[in-house]
Amino acid sequence: MARRPLSRKKKLLFSVVALLIALVTVELTLRVAGFPKGFLRTIKRLWATEGERSLGPFRPNHDAEMIWPPELTYRITTNSLGLRGSEPTGEAPRVLCVGDSTTFGSYVADNETFPAHLADELEKRSVKAQVINGGCPRWTITDENEFLARAVPELKPKFVVLLFCGNDLAEMTMGSASKRAVEAHSWWSNLRSSLAIGEASLWMTMQGRRAYLKARGRWPKPLRPDQGRTDAAAVADLWGQYEEELSKAKKVADDNGAKLILGAFPGYLEIRDAQPGGVETRLIALAAKLGIPYVDHYAPFRANVEAKNYLLPHDAHASSVGNHRIAESYAKTLAELWDKN
């Protein structure tokens, strides 16, 4: 007697079960191969939700690897404070570095950021200090003030080192960076990042995208002009707001017995100019007006314009060499002021 054919419903059920078994098998195989490895496409995935957040903006005690662009892959570790770098310990006076991705150290290892280099430079100058990396990509002065209002009273730093970046002005119009980053989290992205299959597919997609662009002569992708030079005219009307926010940062530091120090990250196009540009001169004048010590990073970059200070051609952020140059300039000023504050 012939067997009755399976109904459409049973065929569908068997197909779903077979697919699930195949997915589970692939997931387990990838986990045996070491996935998930903590790969991230964007730094937004490292930001903490309100329920996860400690003092800083990132997920506390987290380890991740940024994989885009592949040539600049780097690992990030966060401490219990939700800040990049090792755990602050000991009784040595603290230096709190605050800024955006140029302070955080995008595309370089933990020990290649300027705060990490600053700790080494201060030690060379016999200055005992703990240097804390309070930088975060996409931050501007408003986000930094929100952080400083909580961090300075808790961490009690001796100095607060603020590194201005040209896009700080334009980003003041975009609202809270932490809110924008957390809103980017979704149940799907959270699930995908927790699965070995999701992470492996992300890695393959990134590799495939680079291969595609490279084959068509479009790799590395050209940098935007604003990544190397700030358009002073476009942000001229925002300097007043920046001055107000910078005054707030100084007051938080002053009220807690800390000294605020200001510097500016030199854009790779700006250092090719023999004379100071609009943003550079404006910031120097603003620091003088508010009584904030200003550290010039442009001069040492201009004096070493041929050095590999940047991650060009893939990115306009500082390399470990450039970050070390920034650290040296800050360390010199800090050593001079250390016993006066």
C-alpha positions, 0 to 999 in steps of 0.5 A: 500500500502506497504511503500518503504524501506529506501534507503541505503543513508537515512539509513546512514544519519539517523544513523549519526544523531542518533549518533550525538544526542547520543554524544551531549546527553552524552556530555551535561550529562557529563558537568552537572556532572562537566566535563571537570575538567581540567584533564591532562595526561601529563604536555605537555598539560599545555605548552603555544603555541606561541600565548598564551605565556606570560613570562613563559612557561605555559598557563597563568591563567590556572587551571589543574589536573594531574591524572597520576599516580592516587595515585599522582593526584595533581592540578596546577594553573598558574598566568598571567606570565605563571608560577606556583603559585600565582600572584607576588604582592607587593614591597618586593624583589624577589627570582626567583627559576629556574629549571626543574620538581624538582623546578616546584614541580611535583606531589605535590600541589602548596603550597608543592613545594620548592619555596612555602616552601622557602617563608615560611622559609624566613618569619620565618627568618624575611626576607621579600621576594616574591618567584617566581616559575620559574621551568618547567618540561623537562627544562635544563640549556639551556631552563633556560637561555632562560627564564632568559634572559627575566625574570630577566630584567623584574622581577628584582629579588634580588636572582636567585636560580637554582636547578640542577637535574642530567638529566639536562646534558643529556637533553642538547642534546635534543633541546628546551623543549618548542618546543618539548612540543608545537609540541606535541599539535595537533588539535585532542588532543586540541579538546579532552581536550576541550570536556567532553567526551574526558576528561571522556574517558581519566580518565576512560582509566587511571583508567583501565590501573592502574587496569590492571597493578595492577591485574598483579602485575606490579603496581606501575611500577618500576622506572628507575635507572637514576631516582635515580642516574645520570650516571656520566660516560655517561654524562662526556663529557657534563660538559664543555657545562654545565659550559658554560651555567652556566656562561651565567646564572651567567652573566645574574644575575650579569648584572641585579644586582641579585645574582645566587645561585646553589644547586643540587637535591639529587637522592634517590639512591645517598643519600644512599652513605656515600660519595659524588658522581661524579655529586655532587663533580663535581658541587661543584667544578664548583660552586667554579670555577665560584664564585657561592654560592653552597647550599648542599642539600645532607647532610640534606637528608643523615641525614634524609635518613629514612624520606619520602623525596620522592614520592616512590614507584610511583615516584622519585621526592621530597615529600612535606617533601623533598621540605621543606628540600630543602627550609630550606637549601636555606633559611639559605643561603639566610638569610645569604646573604640577606643584603650583596647583 
